[in-house]
Amino acid sequence: MLDADVTSSKRAQAVLSFARKALDGLLPPSCMACDARTERPGSLCPSCWSAVSIIEPPYCAVLGVPFSHDLGVGVLSAQAIADPPPFETCRSVARYQGPARQLVHDLKFRDRTDLAPWMATLMLRAARENLQGDALVIPVPLHPTRLLSRRYNQAAELARHMAKSMRAEFRYDLLVRHRATKQQVGLLAKEREANMRGAFRIPKGMSVELKGRKVVLVDDVYTTGATMRACARVLKRAGASRIDCATFALVAPGRSDAHI
């Protein structure tokens, strides 16, 4: 009986392999950013990979903002010193430019939810030093009206795949955006802070589930940090013991964020 099961499994794998090869022949794999031909599906072409500005050490120990020179272990950026965030760390995969910017926009505005697993994998690698399997993985929420028009929350797609890989608990219901905020596009840092103030809350009776828990807060882009800060404050007030943030892209300090 066992031999029959093994034989059946091998046959199924052979059929699946044949089907994949046939599909690749009909629809050759293409780059996720520019549609150029690639060797395997779910990847970037060499040209796009070389154009992705991956964030690597040295960087700010808190915000993950890259430094031009190695200043030593645990060094903080001027931004983190002047305005300490209510979360412990934030890590991002790449600078918000070139193919990374294209991927974020495709996920957010072009229904490319197929990009989420790959992007989430890179986010896990970037933030691995701060991620723990016993954490609650929570996405930055959309207001119901925005969710209705977009049909999905790109941050939730990323968070769901991260939680699955971490074998952690994905919770989209513990943090809600109860006030519809203005689009952040074109707003300055102080305007973004004011726009986010009071926008998030914990649903009634749900705070108990956050008491003493570690949280991984997930979004697609870290711009000025106004959204992440607003979310983290609410989560900390509800009793979360530690909050680490993960995003796919980071807007470098001093760059224009008018198109985000």
Long-range contacts (C-beta under 8 A, 24 or more apart in sequence): 32-103, 32-106, 32-115, 32-118, 33-99, 33-102, 33-103, 33-106, 34-99, 34-102, 42-117, 42-118, 43-118, 44-99, 48-98, 48-99, 49-99, 51-98, 51-99, 52-94, 52-98, 52-99, 52-100, 53-94, 53-95, 53-97, 53-98, 53-100, 54-93, 54-94, 55-91, 55-92, 55-93, 55-94, 55-95, 55-126, 55-250, 61-89, 62-88, 62-89, 62-90, 63-89, 63-90, 63-222, 63-225, 64-89, 64-90, 64-91, 64-92, 64-126, 64-250, 65-250, 65-252, 65-253, 66-95, 66-252, 77-253, 79-253, 85-225, 85-228, 85-229, 85-232, 86-229, 86-232, 86-233, 86-236, 86-243, 87-217, 87-228, 87-229, 87-232, 87-243, 87-244, 87-245, 88-130, 88-242, 88-243, 88-244, 89-127, 89-130, 89-244, 89-245, 90-222, 90-225, 90-228, 90-244, 90-245, 90-246, 90-247, 91-123, 91-126, 91-127, 91-129, 91-130, 91-244, 91-245, 91-246, 91-247, 92-126, 92-222, 92-246, 92-247, 92-248, 92-249, 92-250, 93-119, 93-122, 93-123, 93-125, 93-126, 93-247, 93-248, 93-249, 94-122, 94-248, 94-249, 94-250, 95-249, 95-250, 95-251, 95-252, 96-221, 96-223, 96-249, 96-250, 96-251, 96-252, 96-255, 96-260, 100-248, 100-249, 101-249, 103-248, 104-220, 104-221, 104-248, 104-249, 107-154, 107-157, 107-158, 107-220, 108-150, 108-154, 108-220, 111-151, 111-152, 113-152, 113-154, 113-157, 116-154, 116-157, 116-158, 116-160, 116-161, 117-161, 119-158, 119-248, 120-157, 120-158, 120-159, 120-161, 120-162, 120-165, 121-161, 121-165, 122-248, 123-158, 123-162, 123-218, 123-246, 123-247, 123-248, 124-162, 124-165, 124-166, 124-246, 126-246, 127-216, 127-244, 127-246, 130-244, 131-166, 131-168, 131-216, 131-244, 131-246, 132-168, 132-214, 133-166, 133-167, 133-168, 134-168, 134-214, 135-166, 135-168, 135-169, 135-213, 135-214, 135-215, 135-216, 135-244, 136-168, 136-169, 136-171, 136-174, 136-209, 136-210, 136-213, 136-214, 136-215, 136-216, 136-240, 137-162, 137-163, 137-166, 137-168, 137-169, 137-170, 137-171, 137-215, 137-216, 137-218, 138-171, 138-172, 138-174, 138-175, 138-215, 138-216, 138-217, 138-218, 138-231, 138-235, 139-172, 139-217, 139-218, 139-219, 140-175, 140-217, 140-218, 140-219, 140-227, 140-228, 140-231, 141-172, 141-175, 141-176, 141-177, 141-200, 142-177, 143-177, 143-178, 143-179, 143-180, 143-181, 145-180, 146-180, 154-220, 155-218, 155-219, 155-220, 158-218, 158-219, 158-220, 158-248, 159-216, 159-218, 162-216, 162-218, 162-246, 166-216, 168-216, 171-209, 173-203, 173-206, 174-202, 174-203, 174-206, 174-209, 174-210, 175-200, 175-201, 175-202, 175-231, 175-234, 175-235, 176-200, 176-201, 176-202, 176-203, 184-223, 184-226, 184-227, 184-257, 184-260, 185-258, 185-259, 185-260, 186-258, 189-224, 189-226, 192-223, 192-224, 192-226, 192-227, 193-224, 193-226, 193-229, 193-230, 195-226, 196-226, 196-227, 196-229, 196-230, 197-230, 199-230, 200-230, 200-231, 200-234, 201-234, 202-234, 202-235, 202-238, 206-238, 207-238, 207-239, 210-235, 210-238, 210-239, 210-240, 211-238, 211-239, 212-239, 212-240, 212-241, 213-239, 213-240, 213-241, 214-240, 214-241, 214-242, 214-243, 214-244, 215-240, 215-242, 215-243, 215-244, 216-243, 216-244, 216-245, 216-246, 217-243, 217-244, 217-245, 217-246, 218-245, 218-246, 218-247, 219-245, 219-246, 219-247, 220-247, 220-248, 220-249, 221-247, 221-248, 221-249, 221-250, 221-251, 221-260, 222-247, 222-249, 222-250, 222-251, 223-251, 223-257, 223-260, 224-251, 224-257
